[in-house]
Amino acid sequence: MNASEAYILSSYKEIAVLNAEHGVTLVQDTTSGIVYVKKILTIYNAEVYRTLKNHPVPGIPEIIEMIEEDDRLIVIEEYIGGQTLRAILDNGNLFPEEEAVRIVEQVCVIINDLHSADPPIIHRDIKPSNIICTPDGSIRLLDMNAARKVVTGKSEDTQLIGTVGYAAPEQFGFGASTVQTDIYAIGVLLCELMTGVLPKERIPRGRIGRIIRKCTRLDPKDRYKSVRDLLDALAAGHGYSTGVTYFSPGRSYSGIKRKWKYMIPGYRTGSPVNILIATSVYAFFLSVVINLQVKDIPPGIVLWAVRLVFLIFGLGILFFTGNYLNIWDRLRISRIRNPLIRLFVVLLIDAVLVVAMVFAMVLTAVAMGVYKSKYF
């Protein structure tokens, strides 16, 4: 370390220890007052960090300074606030399919940027503890310690790095790391977000289960060829717009368009059977609204006003029960692990909405001059 580098490091004052074992501390720039993370790495790829410093990747902490000294790398990087997915899972929370897919989508966007480098950068340690959910709901990928660049023609990794359960077989001497190595870990991540366990213990049924199995094939050639292909597979069953450019320059996470976001329950999956059933339910409900008769309310504007109230509350109940716009997440209902308790909570709220609907219908009739002599 030369005098200039020593001076640079002296401008960062340590304010807290985040992980003493791994040499991670919280530091503050004495000039600007901005808080950063300082890491002292003994296992690293300097070329990867140099590339990230010169060409920052959205979703990965920005590298502010990097200084090599005595076979170690001192890194000053952007501080990311939020909660790791590991902390969320360890609190007994699981993610519903749509939320898990949303998270994995964002991870794929970040990984695609790494894979688009020349040569591609492989993260090699994608796991819940390395992924932070920020307060605004975006996803950030941490810890590039295990990352390396793809070396064409290399038959196997010389340094065995990774986390058991998430690391692909080739990371343990069975071949060289490629973009499929990260795809393997993404498949494991998707499985754990939904089930709380690794694929070897349990894999979700249906389409998502098939995607996870393809991601985690033992032979890299049998996995998805790229994260773009993985994103297309995830999008195919949810009514996403497959023509969307996921990786446009300067894009933000919120720029990833989802047609299903505002689709009403029953239409989001794109399944013809679900659409047919949903259409039948909505048609039946509309028929009930149109033909609704209420005792002591003659045909006319008052009855139509009551029908309108019934329509609004009825759709509200249907949309709530169908988790429209992920309202269960907003009310933290999705965090309830026991399905019977979760169902009970949903039905209880439905019952409250039904009572509110009846009360609103009566108030509407009263406001328009009906029931007044009887009840008020």
C-alpha positions as CSV (number, residue, x, y, z in Angstrom):
1,M,0.0,0.0,0.0
2,N,1.5,3.3,-1.0
3,A,1.1,6.7,0.7
4,S,-1.8,7.8,-1.5
5,E,-3.8,4.6,-0.8
6,A,-3.1,4.9,2.9
7,Y,-4.4,8.5,2.8
8,I,-7.6,7.4,1.0
9,L,-8.3,4.7,3.6
10,S,-7.6,7.1,6.5
11,S,-10.6,9.2,5.3
12,Y,-13.0,6.4,6.3
13,K,-13.7,6.2,10.0
14,E,-15.0,2.9,11.4
15,I,-18.3,3.3,13.2
16,A,-19.5,-0.3,13.6
17,V,-18.5,-4.0,13.1
18,L,-20.9,-5.9,10.9
19,N,-19.0,-9.2,10.8
20,A,-15.7,-9.5,12.7
21,E,-15.0,-13.0,11.4
22,H,-15.1,-11.9,7.8
23,G,-13.6,-8.4,8.3
24,V,-16.7,-6.4,7.4
25,T,-17.2,-3.0,9.1
26,L,-19.4,0.0,8.6
27,V,-17.4,3.2,7.9
28,Q,-18.1,6.8,7.4
29,D,-16.4,9.2,5.0
30,T,-15.1,11.9,7.2
31,T,-15.5,14.5,4.5
32,S,-19.0,13.8,3.1
33,G,-20.5,11.9,6.1
34,I,-21.7,9.2,3.8
35,V,-21.8,5.7,5.3
36,Y,-20.1,2.8,3.4
37,V,-19.2,-0.8,4.0
38,K,-15.5,-1.8,4.3
39,K,-14.4,-5.3,3.5
40,I,-11.0,-7.0,4.0
41,L,-11.0,-10.0,1.6
42,T,-8.5,-12.8,1.5
43,I,-10.4,-14.8,-1.2
44,Y,-11.3,-12.6,-4.2
45,N,-10.8,-11.9,-7.9
46,A,-9.3,-8.5,-8.3
47,E,-10.2,-8.3,-12.0
48,V,-13.9,-8.8,-11.1
49,Y,-13.8,-6.0,-8.6
50,R,-11.9,-3.8,-11.0
51,T,-14.5,-4.4,-13.7
52,L,-17.3,-3.6,-11.3
53,K,-15.6,-0.4,-10.1
54,N,-15.1,0.8,-13.7
55,H,-18.5,-0.4,-14.9
56,P,-21.1,-0.5,-12.0
57,V,-23.9,-2.9,-12.3
58,P,-27.4,-1.8,-11.1
59,G,-28.4,-4.0,-8.2
60,I,-24.9,-4.6,-6.9
61,P,-23.3,-2.3,-4.4
62,E,-21.1,0.3,-6.1
63,I,-17.4,-0.2,-5.5
64,I,-16.0,3.1,-4.2
65,E,-12.4,2.1,-3.5
66,M,-10.3,-1.1,-3.9
67,I,-6.8,-1.4,-2.6
68,E,-4.6,-4.6,-2.7
69,E,-2.2,-5.2,0.1
70,D,-0.3,-8.4,1.1
71,D,-2.5,-10.9,-0.6
72,R,-5.7,-9.3,0.5
73,L,-8.1,-6.8,-1.0
74,I,-9.6,-3.8,0.9
75,V,-12.9,-2.7,-0.6
76,I,-15.0,0.3,0.2
77,E,-18.5,-0.2,-1.3
78,E,-22.0,1.3,-1.2
79,Y,-24.0,0.5,2.0
80,I,-27.3,-1.2,1.2
81,G,-30.0,-1.0,3.9
82,G,-32.7,-3.6,4.2
83,Q,-33.4,-7.2,5.2
84,T,-31.8,-10.3,3.7
85,L,-34.0,-13.0,2.3
86,R,-32.3,-15.4,4.8
87,A,-33.5,-13.3,7.7
88,I,-37.0,-13.3,6.3
89,L,-37.0,-17.1,5.8
90,D,-35.5,-17.7,9.2
91,N,-38.4,-15.8,10.8
92,G,-40.7,-18.5,9.5
93,N,-41.9,-16.6,6.4
94,L,-42.4,-18.2,3.0
95,F,-43.1,-16.3,-0.3
96,P,-46.2,-17.0,-2.5
97,E,-45.4,-18.0,-6.0
98,E,-45.9,-14.5,-7.6
99,E,-43.8,-12.8,-5.0
100,A,-41.0,-15.5,-5.3
101,V,-41.0,-15.1,-9.1
102,R,-40.8,-11.3,-8.7
103,I,-37.7,-11.6,-6.6
104,V,-36.1,-14.2,-8.8
105,E,-36.8,-12.0,-11.8
106,Q,-34.9,-9.1,-10.3
107,V,-32.0,-11.5,-9.4
108,C,-32.0,-12.6,-13.0
109,V,-31.8,-9.0,-14.3
110,I,-28.7,-8.4,-12.1
111,I,-27.1,-11.7,-13.1
112,N,-27.7,-11.0,-16.7
113,D,-25.7,-7.8,-16.5
114,L,-22.8,-9.8,-15.0
115,H,-23.1,-12.4,-17.6
116,S,-23.2,-9.7,-20.4
117,A,-19.7,-8.6,-19.4
118,D,-16.8,-9.6,-21.7
119,P,-15.8,-12.1,-20.5
120,P,-18.9,-13.0,-18.5
121,I,-18.7,-12.6,-14.7
122,I,-20.1,-15.6,-12.7
123,H,-21.3,-14.8,-9.2
124,R,-21.0,-18.4,-7.9
125,D,-22.6,-17.6,-4.5
126,I,-26.3,-16.7,-5.0
127,K,-28.2,-17.5,-1.9
128,P,-30.7,-15.8,0.5
129,S,-28.1,-14.4,2.8
130,N,-26.5,-12.6,-0.1
131,I,-29.7,-11.0,-1.3
132,I,-31.2,-7.9,0.4
133,C,-34.8,-6.6,0.0
134,T,-34.6,-2.9,0.4
135,P,-37.3,-0.7,2.0
136,D,-38.7,0.2,-1.4
137,G,-39.1,-3.4,-2.4
138,S,-36.2,-3.7,-4.8
139,I,-33.6,-6.5,-4.7
140,R,-29.9,-6.1,-4.3
141,L,-27.2,-8.8,-4.7
142,L,-24.2,-8.7,-2.4
143,D,-20.9,-10.4,-1.9
144,M,-18.9,-10.7,-5.1
145,N,-16.1,-12.5,-3.2
146,A,-16.6,-15.8,-5.0
147,A,-17.2,-14.2,-8.4
148,R,-14.8,-15.0,-11.3
149,K,-14.7,-14.4,-15.0
150,V,-15.4,-17.2,-17.4
151,V,-12.2,-18.7,-18.9
152,T,-12.8,-20.2,-22.3
153,G,-11.5,-23.7,-22.7
154,K,-11.0,-24.3,-18.9
155,S,-12.1,-27.9,-18.0
156,E,-12.6,-27.4,-14.2
157,D,-12.4,-24.8,-11.4
158,T,-9.1,-24.6,-9.6
159,Q,-10.5,-23.0,-6.5
160,L,-13.5,-24.7,-4.9
161,I,-15.8,-21.9,-3.7
162,G,-19.5,-21.9,-3.0
163,T,-22.2,-22.7,-0.5
164,V,-23.3,-26.3,-0.1
165,G,-26.8,-26.7,-1.3
166,Y,-26.6,-23.7,-3.6
167,A,-23.3,-24.4,-5.3
168,A,-23.6,-26.4,-8.6
169,P,-21.7,-29.7,-9.0
170,E,-19.0,-28.1,-11.2
171,Q,-18.0,-25.8,-8.3
172,F,-16.7,-28.9,-6.5
173,G,-14.3,-30.1,-9.1
174,F,-16.8,-31.6,-11.6
175,G,-16.2,-29.0,-14.3
176,A,-15.6,-25.3,-14.9
177,S,-18.0,-22.6,-13.8
178,T,-20.2,-21.1,-16.6
179,V,-23.4,-19.0,-16.7
180,Q,-25.3,-22.2,-16.0
181,T,-23.6,-22.3,-12.6
182,D,-25.5,-19.2,-11.5
183,I,-28.7,-20.6,-13.0
184,Y,-28.4,-23.7,-10.8
185,A,-28.3,-21.4,-7.7
186,I,-31.2,-19.4,-8.9
187,G,-33.3,-22.5,-9.2
188,V,-32.4,-23.5,-5.6
189,L,-33.2,-20.0,-4.4
190,L,-36.7,-20.1,-6.1
191,C,-37.4,-23.4,-4.4
192,E,-36.4,-22.2,-0.9
193,L,-38.3,-19.0,-1.2
194,M,-41.5,-21.0,-1.8
195,T,-41.0,-24.1,0.4
196,G,-38.4,-23.1,3.0
197,V,-36.3,-26.1,2.0
198,L,-33.7,-27.1,-0.7
199,P,-34.8,-29.0,-3.8
200,K,-33.4,-32.2,-2.5
201,E,-36.0,-32.1,0.2
202,R,-39.1,-30.8,-1.6
203,I,-39.9,-29.1,-4.9
204,P,-43.1,-27.3,-5.6
205,R,-45.6,-29.0,-7.9
206,G,-46.5,-27.9,-11.4
207,R,-44.9,-25.5,-13.7
208,I,-42.6,-23.8,-11.2
209,G,-41.4,-27.2,-10.0
210,R,-40.5,-28.1,-13.6
211,I,-38.5,-24.8,-13.9
212,I,-36.6,-25.5,-10.7
213,R,-35.8,-29.1,-11.9
214,K,-34.4,-27.8,-15.2
215,C,-32.3,-25.1,-13.4
216,T,-30.8,-27.7,-11.0
217,R,-29.9,-30.5,-13.5
218,L,-26.6,-32.1,-12.7
219,D,-25.3,-31.5,-16.2
220,P,-25.0,-27.8,-17.0
221,K,-25.9,-28.5,-20.6
222,D,-29.4,-29.6,-19.5
223,R,-30.1,-26.3,-17.7
224,Y,-31.4,-23.1,-19.2
225,K,-28.8,-21.7,-21.7
226,S,-29.1,-18.2,-20.2
227,V,-31.0,-16.2,-17.6
228,R,-33.0,-14.7,-20.5
229,D,-34.3,-18.2,-21.3
230,L,-35.1,-18.7,-17.6
231,L,-37.0,-15.4,-17.5
232,D,-39.0,-16.4,-20.5
233,A,-39.9,-19.7,-18.8
234,L,-41.0,-17.9,-15.7
235,A,-43.0,-15.4,-17.7
236,A,-44.7,-18.0,-19.9
237,G,-47.2,-19.2,-17.3
238,H,-48.1,-15.9,-15.8
239,G,-49.3,-13.9,-18.7
240,Y,-46.2,-11.7,-18.8
241,S,-45.4,-9.9,-22.0
242,T,-42.6,-12.0,-23.5
243,G,-41.8,-9.2,-25.9
244,V,-40.6,-6.9,-23.1
245,T,-37.0,-5.9,-23.2
246,Y,-35.9,-6.9,-19.8
247,F,-32.4,-5.5,-20.0
248,S,-32.7,-2.1,-21.7
249,P,-29.9,0.3,-20.7
250,G,-30.6,2.5,-17.7
251,R,-33.7,0.4,-16.8
252,S,-35.0,0.3,-13.3
253,Y,-36.6,-2.7,-11.6
254,S,-39.9,-1.0,-11.8
255,G,-39.4,-0.9,-15.6
256,I,-39.9,-4.6,-15.8
257,K,-43.4,-4.7,-17.2
258,R,-45.9,-7.2,-16.0
259,K,-49.2,-7.5,-17.8
260,W,-50.5,-9.7,-15.1
261,K,-50.2,-7.1,-12.4
262,Y,-53.6,-5.5,-13.1
263,M,-55.3,-8.6,-14.5
264,I,-58.2,-9.7,-12.4
265,P,-58.2,-13.0,-10.5
266,G,-58.6,-16.0,-12.8
267,Y,-56.9,-14.3,-15.8
268,R,-53.4,-13.9,-14.5
269,T,-52.0,-17.4,-15.1
270,G,-53.1,-17.4,-18.7
271,S,-54.6,-20.9,-18.2
272,P,-57.6,-21.5,-20.5
273,V,-59.3,-23.6,-17.7
274,N,-58.8,-20.9,-15.1
275,I,-60.0,-18.2,-17.6
276,L,-63.1,-20.2,-18.4
277,I,-64.0,-20.8,-14.7
278,A,-63.3,-17.1,-13.8
279,T,-65.5,-15.9,-16.8
280,S,-68.3,-18.2,-15.6
281,V,-68.1,-16.9,-12.0
282,Y,-68.0,-13.2,-13.1
283,A,-70.9,-13.8,-15.5
284,F,-72.9,-15.4,-12.8
285,F,-72.2,-12.6,-10.4
286,L,-73.2,-10.0,-12.9
287,S,-76.4,-11.9,-13.5
288,V,-77.1,-11.8,-9.8
289,V,-76.5,-8.1,-9.7
290,I,-78.8,-7.3,-12.6
291,N,-81.6,-9.5,-11.2
292,L,-81.2,-8.5,-7.5
293,Q,-84.5,-7.8,-5.8
294,V,-84.7,-6.3,-2.3
295,K,-87.8,-6.5,-0.1
296,D,-89.8,-3.2,0.1
297,I,-87.7,-1.6,-2.6
298,P,-89.7,-1.2,-5.8
299,P,-88.0,-1.2,-9.3
300,G,-86.4,2.1,-10.1
301,I,-83.4,4.3,-9.3
302,V,-83.2,3.3,-5.7
303,L,-83.0,-0.4,-6.5
304,W,-80.3,0.3,-9.1
305,A,-78.3,2.3,-6.5
306,V,-78.5,-0.7,-4.1
307,R,-77.4,-3.0,-6.9
308,L,-74.4,-0.7,-7.6
309,V,-73.4,-1.0,-3.9
310,F,-73.8,-4.8,-4.1
311,L,-71.7,-4.8,-7.3
312,I,-68.9,-2.7,-5.7
313,F,-68.7,-4.7,-2.5
314,G,-69.1,-8.0,-4.3
315,L,-66.2,-7.4,-6.7
316,G,-64.2,-6.2,-3.7
317,I,-64.8,-9.6,-2.0
318,L,-64.0,-11.5,-5.2
319,F,-60.8,-9.5,-5.8
320,F,-59.7,-9.8,-2.2
321,T,-60.3,-13.6,-2.1
322,G,-58.3,-13.8,-5.4
323,N,-55.4,-11.8,-3.9
324,Y,-55.8,-9.0,-6.5
325,L,-52.7,-6.7,-6.7
326,N,-51.1,-9.0,-4.0
327,I,-53.3,-7.5,-1.3
328,W,-52.6,-10.5,0.9
329,D,-48.9,-9.4,1.0
330,R,-49.9,-5.9,2.0
331,L,-52.0,-7.3,4.9
332,R,-49.3,-9.8,5.7
333,I,-51.7,-12.7,5.1
334,S,-49.2,-14.4,2.8
335,R,-46.8,-14.6,5.7
336,I,-49.0,-17.1,7.5
337,R,-47.4,-20.5,6.9
338,N,-50.3,-22.7,8.1
339,P,-52.7,-22.9,5.1
340,L,-55.8,-23.6,7.3
341,I,-55.1,-20.5,9.4
342,R,-54.5,-18.4,6.3
343,L,-57.8,-19.6,4.8
344,F,-59.6,-18.8,8.1
345,V,-58.2,-15.3,8.1
346,V,-59.3,-14.8,4.4
347,L,-62.8,-16.1,5.1
348,L,-63.1,-14.0,8.3
349,I,-62.3,-10.8,6.3
350,D,-64.7,-11.9,3.6
351,A,-67.4,-12.2,6.3
352,V,-66.6,-8.7,7.6
353,L,-66.9,-7.3,4.0
354,V,-70.3,-9.1,3.6
355,V,-71.6,-7.4,6.7
356,A,-70.3,-4.1,5.6
357,M,-72.0,-4.6,2.2
358,V,-75.4,-5.3,3.7
359,F,-75.0,-2.3,6.0
360,A,-74.0,-0.1,3.0
361,M,-77.0,-1.3,1.0
362,V,-79.4,-0.4,3.9
363,L,-77.8,3.0,4.3
364,T,-78.2,3.6,0.5
365,A,-81.9,2.8,0.7
366,V,-82.3,5.0,3.8
367,A,-80.5,7.9,2.1
368,M,-82.8,7.7,-0.9
369,G,-86.0,7.7,1.2
370,V,-86.7,4.0,1.6
371,Y,-86.9,2.2,5.0
372,K,-86.9,5.6,6.7
373,S,-90.3,5.2,8.5
374,K,-89.4,1.6,9.4
375,Y,-85.9,1.8,10.8
376,F,-85.1,5.5,11.4
